[in-house]
Amino acid sequence: MAQLWGGRFTKETEDSVFSFNESLSFDKRLFYKDIEGSIAHVVMLEKQKIITLEEKDAIVKGLTSIQEDVDKGNLEFSSEYEDVHSFVEAKLIERIGDAGKKMHTGKLMICFMTF
């Protein structure tokens, strides 16, 4: 299973933890909003000079290609991923490399500020 928090623990994670954390089976309906929100976020990051224009362009192109591949049936959601967000991020990093890791810069702070 691909999880964003992997590699931080010294022992193998039990399968029951993955089953408990899994939400992709029902939150995959958020896929298009996740893509749309991520594109808006990286546009803001570039405007604020947090990422470069080249990084923004690579991320947007990668996200667009993921959406197109899902639409065409060339890419399917897999139980390998914990949720829709980890699916999109993992696929993005596979496609564009390290620039994909910058997609969520600052997003966690935004989430906390809304509560």
Backbone torsions as a table, in degrees:
resi	resn	phi	psi	omega
1	MET	NA	137.9	178.2
2	ALA	-93.7	118.8	176.8
3	GLN	-130.9	147.0	-176.8
4	LEU	-70.8	-21.4	-177.0
5	TRP	-95.4	6.4	-178.5
6	GLY	-63.5	153.9	176.5
7	GLY	88.9	-1.9	-178.0
8	ARG	-96.4	-6.6	-176.7
9	PHE	-116.1	153.0	-177.3
10	THR	-88.2	-22.2	-179.6
11	LYS	-105.7	156.0	176.5
12	GLU	-64.5	135.0	179.3
13	THR	-78.4	134.9	179.8
14	GLU	-72.5	148.0	-179.5
15	ASP	-58.1	-31.1	-179.2
16	SER	-63.0	-29.4	177.7
17	VAL	-67.2	-42.5	178.9
18	PHE	-63.6	-42.2	179.4
19	SER	-63.4	-40.4	179.7
20	PHE	-65.4	-40.1	-176.4
21	ASN	-83.3	-18.0	-174.2
22	GLU	-63.5	130.0	174.4
23	SER	-137.0	-0.1	-177.4
24	LEU	-58.4	-33.6	-177.4
25	SER	-59.2	-27.5	177.4
26	PHE	-117.0	-22.5	-180.0
27	ASP	-90.9	2.4	176.1
28	LYS	-64.1	-16.7	176.2
29	ARG	-68.5	-12.2	176.7
30	LEU	-88.3	1.6	-173.5
31	PHE	-50.9	-51.8	-175.9
32	TYR	-66.2	-36.3	176.9
33	LYS	-70.4	-34.0	177.2
34	ASP	-64.7	-44.1	177.6
35	ILE	-62.9	-49.3	-178.6
36	GLU	-60.2	-45.8	179.6
37	GLY	-67.1	-37.1	179.2
38	SER	-67.1	-39.7	177.2
39	ILE	-63.3	-46.2	178.7
40	ALA	-60.1	-40.0	-178.7
41	HIS	-64.8	-45.9	-178.2
42	VAL	-70.3	-28.8	174.0
43	VAL	-62.6	-43.6	177.5
44	MET	-63.7	-43.0	-179.8
45	LEU	-58.7	-40.3	179.2
46	GLU	-70.0	-41.4	179.3
47	LYS	-62.3	-31.9	179.1
48	GLN	-87.6	4.0	178.3
49	LYS	65.0	28.4	177.7
50	ILE	-85.9	-35.0	171.6
51	ILE	-124.4	162.9	-179.2
52	THR	-81.8	164.0	175.8
53	LEU	-58.9	-40.8	179.9
54	GLU	-63.6	-40.8	177.6
55	GLU	-65.2	-44.3	178.3
56	LYS	-59.3	-47.2	-179.3
57	ASP	-61.7	-41.3	179.2
58	ALA	-64.5	-42.2	-179.9
59	ILE	-65.6	-46.7	-179.8
60	VAL	-62.0	-44.4	178.7
61	LYS	-62.1	-41.9	178.4
62	GLY	-64.0	-45.0	178.8
63	LEU	-63.2	-41.9	179.0
64	THR	-62.8	-40.6	-179.8
65	SER	-68.4	-34.4	176.3
66	ILE	-64.0	-46.5	179.1
67	GLN	-61.1	-44.1	179.3
68	GLU	-61.7	-41.4	179.9
69	ASP	-67.6	-36.1	175.1
70	VAL	-65.6	-45.3	-179.6
71	ASP	-60.1	-38.8	-178.3
72	LYS	-81.3	-8.6	-178.0
73	GLY	83.0	10.8	179.3
74	ASN	-85.0	-10.6	179.6
75	LEU	-139.7	126.2	-177.5
76	GLU	-119.3	150.9	174.9
77	PHE	-67.1	142.8	-176.4
78	SER	-131.9	145.3	177.8
79	SER	-66.7	-4.7	175.1
80	GLU	-62.8	-23.8	-176.1
81	TYR	-105.5	142.2	-175.8
82	GLU	-68.2	-43.2	-177.6
83	ASP	-153.9	177.2	-176.9
84	VAL	-63.5	-34.3	-178.5
85	HIS	-67.7	-43.7	179.2
86	SER	-69.2	-33.0	175.5
87	PHE	-60.9	-51.8	-177.9
88	VAL	-63.0	-46.9	-177.4
89	GLU	-64.3	-43.3	-180.0
90	ALA	-63.3	-43.7	179.0
91	LYS	-64.9	-38.1	178.6
92	LEU	-63.6	-47.3	-179.9
93	ILE	-63.0	-38.7	175.6
94	GLU	-58.5	-38.9	-174.3
95	ARG	-82.2	-39.7	-172.5
96	ILE	-120.0	-2.6	177.6
97	GLY	81.7	-148.8	-171.7
98	ASP	-59.3	-29.0	178.4
99	ALA	-58.3	-32.1	178.8
100	GLY	-63.4	-25.0	179.2
101	LYS	-71.1	-15.7	-178.6
102	LYS	-89.9	-4.5	-175.6
103	MET	-57.1	-38.7	-174.3
104	HIS	-96.8	14.0	178.5
105	THR	-54.4	123.9	176.6
106	GLY	82.3	-10.0	-176.9
107	LYS	-66.7	-37.7	-178.7
108	LEU	-61.6	-40.6	179.2
109	MET	-63.0	-38.8	178.9
110	ILE	-62.6	-42.3	179.6
111	CYS	-61.1	-44.7	-178.6
112	PHE	-67.9	-32.8	-177.6
113	MET	-71.7	-20.1	-178.3
114	THR	-83.4	-11.1	-179.0
115	PHE	-95.2	NA	NA
